[in-house]
Amino acid sequence: MKGKIVLVTGANSGMGLATTVELARRGATVIMACRSAQRGEEALSKARQQSGSQDIELMRCDLASLDSIRSFAQEFIAKYPVLDVLINNAGVVSTKRQLTADGFEMDLGVNHLGHFLLTNLLLDPLKRSEQGRIVVVASGAYKIGALHYNNPTLSRSYNPAKAYARSKLANILFTKELATRLKGTGVTVNCVHPGAVGTNIGVNRETGFGQGVLKMLSLFFLTPEKGADTAIYLASAPELVEVTGQYFYRRQIKSLSARAENMQEARRLWEWSEEQVGMN
């Protein structure tokens, strides 16, 4: 990874931080995209210390705000005209229905639409790389997901599992459609199910609600380092140079449900997403 430029979203804790540390350790220059400047600074210092590398930088990006994403992309491209690896790692699970700054349901807004816009804005620097790679952190939760075009903000019958599963199905369909659109460009895109990982996802940062449950469940979870292993593999393995549009678990390509393989659905979601983020 020496000389490679890598961008990791949600890099201030959990798998994002573990991914940052390992890729920096391997010689990459890693840019940590974080929502909170304070938590980002703490994570930056930790990442430099743990990796032994100073080639790690912090940039602020709030995936719940389209304006923030656009500003970030502009600033990033001005500084780094080439991007070798984009790791769409940031993720939220909302315990109650919330909306982003632009009025999207939070899980779909951050996990899918925020990354959808960010990825599209960074395609040019990815195409300038010798072999650009995009890694999308999805989840096996996609199996119970449905897209709900007629109720996009889930204003009727909200529940956390439904919201999260929908966003993860969207991640996979996005990967499938993007792989098709990137054919012949030298840029690959794959998604990963990291397994059940003990991270801060689902913890209410204001009240700390969920910390106790998380501690109890963490006995059965993978560490963030183990959870990040396949994303790191997708970002760096030379044998994957031509592998694209696949869903990985434990470094292996896994089959998907018919719904997640539906290319008509993938195109429909892409067009809907373009409209939502104002790309068309």
N, C-alpha and C positions, 0 to 999 in steps of 0.2 A: 504493500500500500504506500510505499515511499513516493512522495511527490504528488499523491492524489489529494484532491479537494473533496471533502465529504461534508454534507449538511445533514444534521439529525434534528428532527422536530421533537419537542417535549423532552429535551435532553437534561432537564434539571434533576430528575430522580429516576428510580427504577431502571427499566430496560434501556431507556434513552441515555442515562448516565453510564450504565455498564457498556453500552455500545460505543459511546464516545471514548471511554477509557481504553478499551481494547483496540479500537482502530487507531487511536493516537499512539498507543504503545507500538503498533506495527508500522509507524512512520507517516501516517496520513496527517494532513492538516484538517482539523475538524472544527466546523462552525456549529455551535450549539444554539439552536433557535428556541428561545424560551419566552413565555408570556410574562413572567414576573422578573423584573430587573434584580430585586433583592435575592430571591431564591436562585436565580441564574448566576449571580456573582458567587454565592456560596458554593454552588455546584461546579462552577468554573475552577475555583481554587482547589476543590476536592479532586476534580478530574486531572488537573495538572500535577497534583501531588501523587495521585495513584498511578498515573501513566508514566510519570517522569518526563513528560513532554511539555514544552511551552507553546507548541504549535496548535493551540486550542483557543478559539475566540468565541465570545458571546455576542449574539445579536438578538434584539427583542422582536418577537413576532407573536401577535395574538390571533390564533386561528379562528376565534369567535368574532373577528372583525375583518370584513373584506378590505376596508381602507388600510388597516394595519398590514395585511398580507401584501397589498399592492406596494405600499411604502417599503416594506421589507425587501421585496423582490427587486425593486429599483436600486435600492442601496446595495444589495448583495451583488447584482450584476455589474454595478459600477466598480466594485472592488474585486470581484472574481468573475472574469468573463468566461471562464471554463469551470464546469462542475462535473466531477467524475461520478459521484454517488449521492443520490438523494434518498434518505431513509425517512419515510413518513411514519413516524413512530408515535407521535402524540395521540392520546386518546382520553376521552372522558366517559364516565358512566354517571348519569344524573339520577339521584334517588327521587327527585320530584321534577315535574315538568318545568323546564326553563327555556328561555329564548336567547339567541345570540343578539349582538348589536344590530344585526340586519333582519331580525325577526324569524330566523330559522329555529326549529327545535334543536336544542343544544347538542345532543349526541350526533345527529345527522350533520348539523352545521359545522362542528369541529372535526369529527372523525372522517366525514366524507367531503362536504362542500368546501371547507377550508383547504384541505389537501388537494382537492380537485383544482381549485384556482391556483394555489401555490405551484403545483406541478406544471400546469400549463404555462405559467409565467416564466418557469425556469427551463423550458424545453430547449431554447436556443443554446444556453451554456452547456446543457447536457449533450446536445448534438455536436458541440465543438470538442468534446472529450474524445480521446482515442476509442474508448468503449464505455459510454455512459450507462449507468445502472440506476434503476428506481426500485426501491424495496418498500412494499406496503405492508404494514403490520395489521393483519386482519384477525380473525378468531373463528374457532369452530362454532361459536355462537350463531354464526350466519345461518346455520341449518334451520333455526326457528324464525328467521327473518322474513319480512314481506315489505314491499316498498310503499304502500299506502299513498298513492298519488292523490287520491281524493280527500286525504286528511293529513297533509304533509307536516303540520305542526303538532299532530297528535292531540288536538284540542278535545277530541272525544276519546275516551277510554285509554288514558295514558298509563303505561306501566314501564318500569325501568328495563326489564328484560326485553320487552318488545322494541323499545327505542334503541337499545344497544345492538340487538341482533339485526335490526334493519340497517344500522350504520355499517355493520361488518359485512352484510350481504352487498351493500353498496360498494365497499372497498374492493371486493372480489370482482364484481361486474365492471367496475372502473378499470381494474388491472387488465381484465380480458379485452375490453374495448381499446384501451390505450396501447396494448401490445399489437393489436391489429393496425392501429393508426401509425405506429412507429416502425412498421416493417420496412427494412431497407435503410434505416437511418443509423444503424450501429448502436442504438439505445435499446436496452432490454428493460422489462418491468415484470417483477414477480411478487407474489404476496406470500405471507407466512402466518401460520397459526403457531404462536409461541408456546402454547400449553397454558396451564393455570399457574400464573406467576404472582408472587407476593409483591405488590407495588402499592402506591398511594391512590391508585385509581378507585373511585367510589368513596373516598373519604371527603367529608365536608370540611374544607380548610378553615372556614370561619369558626365552626363549632367543635371540630374534631370528631363529630359524630361518625361512627364507623371504625374508629381506631381499635377499640376493644375487640370487635368482631374480627377485624383484619388480623390482629395479633393471634387470635385463637385459630383462625383458618390458615394462617401462614405456616403452621406446622405441617400442612399437607401440600403447600405450594412449592413450586420451583423457586430458586433464588433468581433475582433479576439477571445475574450473569448467565445462568443456564437458560433462562427464557430468551436472552438476547443472542444465544449461540447461532441459531439458524439465520437470523437477519444478518449477522456478521459474516456468516458463510456465503450468503447471497451477495453481499457487498464485495467480497474479496476473492472467492474461489475462481482460479483461472479456467477450470473445466466448465464453468457456467457461461462462458463468453457468448454462446449463441442460444442459451435457454431463455425463453420468454413466455409470458402469459400463463405461468404455472402457479400452483398452490402448494406450498411446502410445509411439512411438519417433520421435525427432527431430521433435517437435512434431506428428506426424501420427498419426491413429488407424490402428492396424494390426489385421489379422484374427488370430484365435487358432486353435489346434488344436481339434478337436472335444472333446477331453478338458477343455480349459480353458473351454469354452463350456457344459459339461454342468451345467444348473441343478439337476438331481437330485443330482449329486455335490456341488455347492456347498452345497445344503441339508444333505446328510448331514455334510459337513465342519463346517458351522456348529454343528449339534447336538452332534457329537462334541467340538468345541472348547469349547462351553458347559459340557459335562460335565467336561472336563479342568481348566478353570480355576475350576470351582465356581460358575458363574453361574446354573445352573438349580435 
